Amino acid sequence: MSAAELRDKTLDQLREELVTLKKEQFNLRFQGATGQLENTSRVRTVRRSIATVLTVLNEKARDAASAA
């Protein structure tokens, strides 16, 4: 999901997306530890998606703080 699409979402939707991605990251780490991970590139993709969501959340928080 691109940053532009994430910027259109509300804070609650972004937090839900973050929780979903963190759960997926945990599952991928668990699969990697047990040797069941087939698509190793997915770990990198999920990690970067988490970073993008956190960046958009921080942007929205910064904008809200400057508006107040």
Secondary structure in CASP SS format (residue, H / E / C, confidence):
PFRMAT SS
TARGET T0000
AUTHOR 0000-0000-0000
METHOD secondary structure of the structure
MODEL  1
M C 1.00
S C 1.00
A H 1.00
A H 1.00
E H 1.00
L H 1.00
R H 1.00
D C 1.00
K C 1.00
T C 1.00
L H 1.00
D H 1.00
Q H 1.00
L H 1.00
R H 1.00
E H 1.00
E H 1.00
L H 1.00
V H 1.00
T H 1.00
L H 1.00
K H 1.00
K H 1.00
E H 1.00
Q H 1.00
F H 1.00
N H 1.00
L H 1.00
R H 1.00
F H 1.00
Q H 1.00
G H 1.00
A H 1.00
T H 1.00
G C 1.00
Q C 1.00
L C 1.00
E C 1.00
N C 1.00
T C 1.00
S H 1.00
R H 1.00
V H 1.00
R H 1.00
T H 1.00
V H 1.00
R H 1.00
R H 1.00
S H 1.00
I H 1.00
A H 1.00
T H 1.00
V H 1.00
L H 1.00
T H 1.00
V H 1.00
L H 1.00
N H 1.00
E H 1.00
K H 1.00
A H 1.00
R H 1.00
D H 1.00
A H 1.00
A H 1.00
S H 1.00
A H 1.00
A C 1.00
END
